Amino acid sequence: MTNKNRYTLHPATFFGLLTVVVVFAAWLCNVYGLEAINPQTGEPIVVQNLLSAEGIRWWLRGVTNYFTEYAQLGTIVVAMFGIGIAEHSGLSAACIRRNTAATNVRRLRIGTVILLGLLSNLVGESGYVLLTPIAATLFRSVGLSPIGGIITAYVSVACGYSANVLLTTLDPMLSQITMTAATANHISTESIGAPANYFFMAVSFPLIAIVIYRITIRCLCPALPNEPVLTDEAQTPTRSRREHRALLIACTGGGVYACAISLLALMPHGILRSVSDELIYSPFMDGILFLLSFGIGLTGLVYGFASGRYRTDKDVIAGLSKPARLLEIYFVISFF
């Protein structure tokens, strides 16, 4: 029998304590003169004492920039704007009600989380942060353990990293490794480029998806206790005719947006391609997270006006403001 009164640290407190540990470890290593040799320059790297006068000055000079320049901070905020509109407009709830009426909805949710996890490397490492809370919500909405959703999302992002049916920013790096191996074996590298590993990664994509899906269905879900299915208004399977029409209009608008972005990115000399007319290192790859967030937000915006939930610009601003409330704890954790 579990102890419900057992105290657990808040994640923000945990990261704050880790900060203290790092400061103490830096002081201890500096006292004992621990150092390492830089393999590129051969110069020694000495551990800096963060409690020294210079260490404190360094800390105070950069504490604000370290927080604002945290790579994942801007990524999460940009992504959550679109998600906030979709949630506030009622699009997310409508999609949940639409899927709740379908058969094998649990398997559908599991497959959706795995697919999103495998595709998440399009936006770099952000999948670990973006997808885990979404996966927990999706699992919880159909009576599955949210812990199972978090585990499934994390495993999908980690195991599927770089395996994708689309070219990502990792492909040029992988092609450099291929070129190094080819050069070492006296093989010509003239035909080796960014898509050199595409076929291997594309074939790995469905294989990894099947393996994760089978393990999740057979091992993970049975090992975790199920949750009662949510029965509030957002989860009821009934849908009005107006909501059905609004959902159809929103999906149509989202489809038109996706087709327009695809044409601008894939057609020769498209404005989303690079100056050399390539897709790698292009504005499309650099801004794909914004494009996805904007597409989700635009679909939610269309749904909001079509369903009558949105009537003025103030309603839209309220939807854009919702992520600020959802990200309160994330901002605190990110600071540490």
C-alpha positions as CSV (number, residue, x, y, z in Angstrom):
1,M,0.0,0.0,0.0
2,T,1.5,3.3,-1.0
3,N,1.9,6.2,1.4
4,K,-0.1,9.1,0.1
5,N,1.5,11.4,2.7
6,R,5.1,10.8,1.4
7,Y,6.7,14.1,0.6
8,T,8.4,14.6,-2.8
9,L,10.4,17.6,-4.0
10,H,9.0,20.0,-6.5
11,P,11.0,19.8,-9.8
12,A,11.9,23.5,-9.4
13,T,13.3,22.8,-6.0
14,F,15.2,19.8,-7.3
15,F,16.9,21.8,-10.0
16,G,17.7,24.6,-7.5
17,L,19.4,22.0,-5.3
18,L,21.4,20.7,-8.3
19,T,22.6,24.3,-8.8
20,V,23.9,24.3,-5.2
21,V,25.6,21.0,-5.8
22,V,27.3,22.3,-9.0
23,V,28.6,25.4,-7.1
24,F,29.9,23.3,-4.2
25,A,31.5,20.7,-6.7
26,A,33.2,23.6,-8.6
27,W,34.6,24.9,-5.3
28,L,35.9,21.5,-4.2
29,C,37.4,20.7,-7.6
30,N,39.2,24.1,-7.7
31,V,40.6,23.6,-4.2
32,Y,42.2,20.3,-5.2
33,G,43.4,21.7,-8.5
34,L,41.5,19.3,-10.8
35,E,42.0,20.0,-14.5
36,A,41.6,18.3,-17.9
37,I,43.6,18.7,-21.2
38,N,41.9,20.2,-24.2
39,P,42.5,17.5,-26.9
40,Q,42.4,20.1,-29.7
41,T,44.8,22.7,-28.2
42,G,46.7,20.6,-25.6
43,E,46.1,23.4,-23.0
44,P,44.9,22.5,-19.5
45,I,41.3,23.4,-18.5
46,V,41.0,24.3,-14.9
47,V,37.8,24.1,-12.9
48,Q,36.7,27.7,-11.9
49,N,35.6,28.4,-8.4
50,L,32.1,29.9,-8.6
51,L,32.4,31.1,-5.0
52,S,35.4,33.2,-5.6
53,A,35.2,37.0,-6.2
54,E,35.7,36.5,-10.0
55,G,33.2,33.6,-10.0
56,I,30.5,35.8,-8.3
57,R,31.2,38.6,-10.8
58,W,30.9,36.2,-13.7
59,W,27.6,34.9,-12.3
60,L,26.1,38.4,-11.8
61,R,27.1,39.6,-15.2
62,G,25.4,36.8,-17.0
63,V,22.6,35.6,-14.9
64,T,19.9,37.4,-16.9
65,N,21.4,36.5,-20.3
66,Y,21.7,32.8,-19.3
67,F,18.0,32.7,-18.6
68,T,16.8,34.6,-21.6
69,E,19.2,32.8,-24.0
70,Y,18.2,29.3,-22.8
71,A,17.7,27.5,-26.1
72,Q,14.5,25.8,-25.2
73,L,12.8,28.8,-23.6
74,G,11.9,30.6,-26.9
75,T,11.1,27.3,-28.6
76,I,8.5,26.3,-25.9
77,V,6.9,29.8,-25.9
78,V,6.6,29.9,-29.7
79,A,5.1,26.4,-29.8
80,M,2.7,27.1,-27.0
81,F,1.1,30.1,-28.7
82,G,-0.4,27.9,-31.3
83,I,-1.3,25.2,-28.8
84,G,-2.9,27.9,-26.6
85,I,-5.2,29.1,-29.4
86,A,-6.2,25.5,-30.3
87,E,-7.0,24.8,-26.6
88,H,-8.8,28.1,-25.9
89,S,-10.9,28.0,-29.1
90,G,-12.2,24.6,-28.3
91,L,-10.5,22.8,-31.2
92,S,-8.6,20.4,-29.0
93,A,-11.7,19.4,-27.1
94,A,-13.6,19.0,-30.4
95,C,-10.9,16.7,-31.7
96,I,-11.0,14.7,-28.5
97,R,-14.7,14.3,-28.7
98,R,-14.4,13.3,-32.4
99,N,-11.9,10.6,-31.6
100,T,-13.6,9.3,-28.5
101,A,-16.5,8.0,-30.6
102,A,-14.0,6.0,-32.8
103,T,-13.2,2.3,-32.1
104,N,-9.9,1.3,-30.7
105,V,-9.3,4.9,-29.6
106,R,-6.7,3.9,-27.1
107,R,-4.6,2.3,-29.8
108,L,-5.1,5.4,-31.9
109,R,-3.8,7.7,-29.2
110,I,-0.8,5.5,-28.5
111,G,0.1,5.4,-32.2
112,T,-0.4,9.2,-32.4
113,V,2.0,9.8,-29.6
114,I,4.6,7.5,-31.1
115,L,4.3,9.1,-34.5
116,L,4.7,12.6,-33.0
117,G,7.7,11.5,-31.0
118,L,9.4,10.1,-34.1
119,L,8.7,13.2,-36.1
120,S,9.7,15.6,-33.3
121,N,13.4,15.6,-34.3
122,L,12.3,18.1,-37.1
123,V,12.4,20.7,-34.3
124,G,15.5,19.4,-32.6
125,E,15.5,18.3,-29.0
126,S,12.3,20.2,-28.2
127,G,10.3,17.0,-28.4
128,Y,11.4,16.0,-25.0
129,V,9.8,19.1,-23.5
130,L,6.9,19.7,-25.9
131,L,5.5,16.2,-26.3
132,T,5.6,14.7,-22.8
133,P,2.8,16.9,-21.3
134,I,0.7,16.5,-24.5
135,A,1.2,12.7,-24.4
136,A,0.2,12.6,-20.7
137,T,-3.0,14.5,-21.5
138,L,-3.8,12.2,-24.5
139,F,-3.3,9.0,-22.5
140,R,-5.3,10.4,-19.5
141,S,-8.3,11.4,-21.8
142,V,-8.9,7.8,-22.8
143,G,-8.4,6.2,-19.3
144,L,-4.7,5.3,-19.7
145,S,-2.0,6.2,-17.2
146,P,-0.5,9.6,-17.9
147,I,2.9,8.2,-16.7
148,G,2.6,5.7,-19.6
149,G,2.1,8.6,-22.0
150,I,5.2,10.4,-20.7
151,I,7.3,7.2,-21.0
152,T,6.0,6.5,-24.5
153,A,6.7,10.0,-25.7
154,Y,10.2,10.1,-24.2
155,V,11.1,6.7,-25.7
156,S,9.7,7.7,-29.1
157,V,11.7,10.9,-29.1
158,A,14.9,9.2,-27.9
159,C,14.8,6.0,-30.0
160,G,13.5,7.7,-33.1
161,Y,16.0,10.6,-33.0
162,S,17.3,11.2,-36.5
163,A,15.1,8.5,-38.0
164,N,12.5,10.3,-40.1
165,V,10.7,10.2,-43.4
166,L,11.7,13.8,-44.0
167,L,15.2,15.4,-44.2
168,T,16.2,17.1,-41.0
169,T,19.1,19.3,-39.9
170,L,20.8,16.2,-38.6
171,D,21.2,14.7,-42.1
172,P,24.2,17.0,-43.1
173,M,26.0,16.0,-39.9
174,L,25.4,12.3,-40.5
175,S,26.6,12.7,-44.1
176,Q,29.9,14.1,-42.8
177,I,30.3,10.9,-40.7
178,T,29.6,8.9,-43.8
179,M,32.1,10.9,-45.8
180,T,34.8,10.4,-43.1
181,A,34.2,6.6,-43.2
182,A,34.3,6.6,-47.0
183,T,37.5,8.5,-47.1
184,A,39.1,6.2,-44.6
185,N,38.3,3.3,-46.8
186,H,39.4,5.1,-50.0
187,I,35.8,5.4,-51.4
188,S,34.9,8.3,-53.5
189,T,32.8,10.9,-51.7
190,E,31.5,12.8,-54.8
191,S,28.0,11.4,-54.6
192,I,27.7,11.7,-50.8
193,G,25.5,14.6,-49.7
194,A,22.9,15.4,-47.0
195,P,20.4,12.7,-48.3
196,A,23.1,10.0,-48.2
197,N,21.5,8.3,-45.1
198,Y,17.9,9.0,-46.0
199,F,16.9,5.5,-47.1
200,F,18.3,3.9,-44.0
201,M,16.6,6.4,-41.8
202,A,13.3,6.3,-43.7
203,V,13.2,2.5,-43.4
204,S,14.2,2.7,-39.7
205,F,11.2,5.0,-39.1
206,P,8.4,2.4,-39.4
207,L,10.5,-0.4,-37.8
208,I,11.1,1.7,-34.7
209,A,7.4,2.8,-34.6
210,I,6.3,-0.9,-34.7
211,V,8.7,-2.0,-32.0
212,I,7.7,0.9,-29.6
213,Y,4.0,0.3,-30.3
214,R,4.2,-3.4,-29.6
215,I,6.1,-2.9,-26.4
216,T,3.8,-0.1,-25.2
217,I,0.6,-2.2,-25.9
218,R,1.9,-5.5,-24.5
219,C,4.2,-4.5,-21.7
220,L,3.9,-0.8,-20.6
221,C,0.2,-0.2,-20.5
222,P,-0.7,-3.5,-18.7
223,A,1.9,-2.7,-16.1
224,L,0.4,0.7,-15.2
225,P,-2.9,1.3,-13.5
226,N,-5.6,2.7,-15.8
227,E,-7.3,6.0,-15.0
228,P,-11.0,6.8,-15.0
229,V,-12.0,8.3,-18.3
230,L,-12.7,12.0,-18.0
231,T,-16.4,12.8,-18.2
232,D,-16.5,16.6,-18.1
233,E,-17.9,18.7,-20.9
234,A,-14.7,18.6,-22.9
235,Q,-14.7,14.8,-23.0
236,T,-18.3,14.0,-23.8
237,P,-18.7,12.3,-27.1
238,T,-21.7,14.4,-28.2
239,R,-21.1,17.0,-30.9
240,S,-23.5,19.7,-32.2
241,R,-24.1,20.2,-35.9
242,R,-22.4,23.7,-35.6
243,E,-19.4,22.2,-34.0
244,H,-19.1,19.5,-36.7
245,R,-19.3,22.2,-39.4
246,A,-16.7,24.3,-37.6
247,L,-14.4,21.4,-37.3
248,L,-14.7,20.6,-41.0
249,I,-14.0,24.3,-41.9
250,A,-11.0,24.4,-39.6
251,C,-9.6,21.1,-41.0
252,T,-10.0,22.5,-44.5
253,G,-8.3,25.7,-43.6
254,G,-5.4,23.7,-41.9
255,G,-5.1,21.6,-45.0
256,V,-4.9,24.6,-47.3
257,Y,-2.2,26.1,-45.1
258,A,-0.2,22.8,-45.1
259,C,-0.5,22.6,-48.9
260,A,0.7,26.2,-49.3
261,I,3.7,25.7,-47.1
262,S,4.6,22.5,-48.8
263,L,4.5,24.1,-52.2
264,L,6.6,27.1,-51.0
265,A,9.2,24.6,-49.5
266,L,9.2,21.9,-52.2
267,M,8.8,23.7,-55.5
268,P,12.0,24.9,-57.2
269,H,13.0,28.4,-56.2
270,G,10.4,28.5,-53.5
271,I,10.7,31.4,-51.0
272,L,11.1,28.9,-48.1
273,R,14.2,27.3,-49.7
274,S,17.7,28.4,-49.2
275,V,19.6,30.8,-51.6
276,S,21.2,27.7,-53.2
277,D,17.7,26.3,-53.8
278,E,18.2,23.6,-51.1
279,L,15.9,22.5,-48.3
280,I,18.6,21.8,-45.8
281,Y,19.7,24.9,-43.8
282,S,16.8,26.8,-45.5
283,P,14.3,29.2,-43.9
284,F,11.8,26.3,-43.9
285,M,14.0,24.2,-41.7
286,D,15.0,27.1,-39.5
287,G,11.4,28.2,-38.9
288,I,9.6,24.9,-39.0
289,L,8.6,25.1,-35.4
290,F,7.0,28.5,-36.0
291,L,5.3,27.3,-39.1
292,L,3.8,24.3,-37.2
293,S,2.7,26.5,-34.3
294,F,1.3,29.1,-36.7
295,G,-0.6,26.4,-38.5
296,I,-2.1,25.0,-35.3
297,G,-3.0,28.4,-34.1
298,L,-4.5,29.3,-37.5
299,T,-6.6,26.2,-37.5
300,G,-7.8,26.9,-34.0
301,L,-8.6,30.5,-35.0
302,V,-10.8,29.4,-37.9
303,Y,-12.5,26.9,-35.6
304,G,-13.1,29.6,-33.0
305,F,-14.8,32.0,-35.4
306,A,-16.7,29.2,-37.2
307,S,-18.1,27.8,-34.0
308,G,-19.0,31.1,-32.5
309,R,-16.5,30.9,-29.6
310,Y,-14.5,33.8,-31.0
311,R,-16.3,37.0,-31.9
312,T,-13.8,39.8,-31.5
313,D,-10.0,40.3,-31.4
314,K,-10.2,40.3,-27.6
315,D,-11.2,36.6,-27.7
316,V,-8.1,35.8,-29.8
317,I,-5.8,37.7,-27.5
318,A,-7.2,35.7,-24.5
319,G,-6.3,32.6,-26.4
320,L,-2.8,33.8,-27.0
321,S,-2.5,34.7,-23.3
322,K,-3.4,31.3,-22.1
323,P,0.1,29.8,-22.6
324,A,1.4,32.3,-20.0
325,R,-0.7,30.5,-17.4
326,L,0.3,27.1,-18.6
327,L,4.0,27.9,-18.6
328,E,4.2,29.5,-15.1
329,I,6.0,26.5,-13.6
330,Y,8.1,25.9,-16.7
331,F,9.5,29.4,-16.4
332,V,10.5,28.8,-12.8
333,I,12.1,25.5,-13.6
334,S,13.9,27.0,-16.6
335,F,15.4,29.7,-14.4
336,F,17.3,27.1,-12.4
